[in-house]
Amino acid sequence: MDNIKESLRNVAVFGQGFVGLPLSLSFAMRGCNVYGVDVVENLVKDINKGITHHKEAFEGRTIQEILKEQLEEKRYRATTDGVLALKECNNIVVTVGIPIINGQHDLTDLVECTRLIGKNLKREDLVVIRSTVIPGTTEEILLPILEEESGMKAGIDFYLAYSSERIAEGKAFEEFAYMPTVVAGVNEESAKRAKELLEIVCKTDVLIASSIKVVETAKVFENVQRDVNIAMVQEFARFTEALGINIFEVIKVANTHKRVNLLVPGPGVGGYCIPNAYHYLEPKAKELGVNLDILKLSREKNAKLPEIMVNIMEKLLRGAGKTIEGAKIGVLGIAMKDYSNDDRISPPIEIIKILRKKGAKVLAYDPAVVTEYPFKVNSLEEAIKDAEGIMVLAKQKEFEDIKIDDIIGSLQKGAVIFDTKNLFEGFKDVLRDAGIIYKTI
Ligand SMILES: NC(=O)c1ccc[n+]([C@@H]2O[C@H](COP(=O)([O-])OP(=O)(O)OC[C@H]3O[C@@H](n4cnc5c(N)ncnc54)[C@H](O)[C@@H]3O)[C@@H](O)[C@H]2O)c1
């Protein structure tokens, strides 16, 4: 902890979201002095009070415990004052994202953040971009802004590098430390300096690639291949359904092959990373005149999954002599993936919107998600009481203790359960004996 080079000790991390906060704390835990910069005042206030809703942990301690410790040790503080952070720090890490709105990317946040950094850049500063970007962004858009605003030359007066962020939410601390990290710089010295900085947190390989575009592109490919894999297993799920066998078992069997890695189908593809990935490739592909038909189709198919899930539910209800209009449906899980508090681009939310549009009365329970919704309730009992149907859309730890008798006792006679997460698969016979129609994905 104490053998950190003096030039690497002060770190400013721009963006204090799902990536930026745990990354800042990772640097602080290793002895750096870290400013976590964000533009959202309430977020900064909460963080400085030790409040975060992220479900991260490291070596047996929760992110809340780590945050409190680092605030007390004064190695970390959040701020909206980017200028102050840039004055105090010569290592600058950017984790500000590029949102996709209706298929179009919006660079405003990233550009504004880069402009501020450029305006306040000092000689010898190191800037490392860790946001996921459209290949080419760092050198074609961000570098000119930094040079123009600072009046300095990248690679000579200051150092500029790109390092892809590969963590999965929920495993952030561990993956910052033990996932191989890739970096490239505008020149060799930039890459070398960025590698030294990243090695404070990354305890496994920090690999230097030949160019920034290679790292930017590899990151987007990593995410797109998951999107395509999921589109494929969704088709597999429709096939196994027609064949009358369980998709999760088939995937488990197929994955015993050492060179096969099928992902599991769910109610959709959510979060900030995978649904956005295709839209980061598309603009560059258009510019280059490259066809991405398979990737495009996979994205379109995955975007339609919430609608398909509702159609399946509607069919199940019909089979039970019920209509979706007016049906009381309890939803378990509204996070974009299992064991997460993240409800950005969340398929369960999309599904609920469609259900409501079709006239269903939806009550949803997810103990991890803090966002308020008109359909959200605070207990499982409220969600499922007298329900005619249940949809399980995301798993949370609390759901593992659910007693199947409580479910059976709460539901209306002849209710249906569409379990996209295989949560109650072990009880399928009990459910069927109780007259409940039970279906996995
Ligand atoms: N969430 C993940 O698991 C994950 C994994 C790998 C890569 N990424 C990538 O990392 C980046 C960040 O993702 P995230 O999930 O942390 O997003 P996030 O939305 O949780 O965090 C981004 C933060 O940046 C802040 N911000 C916006 N403009 C700013 C500015 N000008 N200055 C300072 N802060 C500003 C926002 O207020 C927000 O809090 C994205 O590019 C994403 O694609 C995310």
The ligand as an ORCA input file, in Angstrom:
! r2SCAN-3c Opt
* xyz 0 1
  N     -22.185     -0.829    -15.231
  C     -21.348     -1.754    -15.652
  O     -21.391     -2.900    -15.207
  C     -20.278     -1.431    -16.679
  C     -19.365     -2.425    -16.991
  C     -18.379     -2.150    -17.918
  C     -18.336     -0.903    -18.515
  N     -19.261      0.056    -18.213
  C     -19.145      1.359    -18.860
  O     -18.648      2.263    -17.883
  C     -19.222      3.550    -18.056
  C     -19.961      3.966    -16.810
  O     -21.025      3.086    -16.569
  P     -21.860      3.143    -15.232
  O     -22.690      1.916    -15.208
  O     -20.964      3.421    -14.084
  O     -22.769      4.421    -15.517
  P     -23.526      5.322    -14.440
  O     -24.613      6.006    -15.153
  O     -23.860      4.495    -13.237
  O     -22.414      6.362    -14.003
  C     -21.993      7.429    -14.801
  C     -21.951      8.656    -13.909
  O     -21.375      9.744    -14.653
  C     -21.971     10.921    -14.160
  N     -21.691     12.036    -15.077
  C     -22.367     12.453    -16.192
  N     -21.780     13.518    -16.729
  C     -20.697     13.794    -15.963
  C     -19.684     14.782    -16.017
  N     -19.674     15.698    -16.992
  N     -18.729     14.796    -15.055
  C     -18.744     13.876    -14.065
  N     -19.665     12.896    -13.961
  C     -20.636     12.869    -14.897
  C     -23.419     10.570    -14.039
  O     -24.102     11.462    -13.189
  C     -23.328      9.149    -13.471
  O     -23.406      9.134    -12.050
  C     -20.115      3.430    -19.301
  O     -19.382      3.800    -20.423
  C     -20.445      1.957    -19.335
  O     -20.764      1.549    -20.650
  C     -20.222     -0.182    -17.298
*
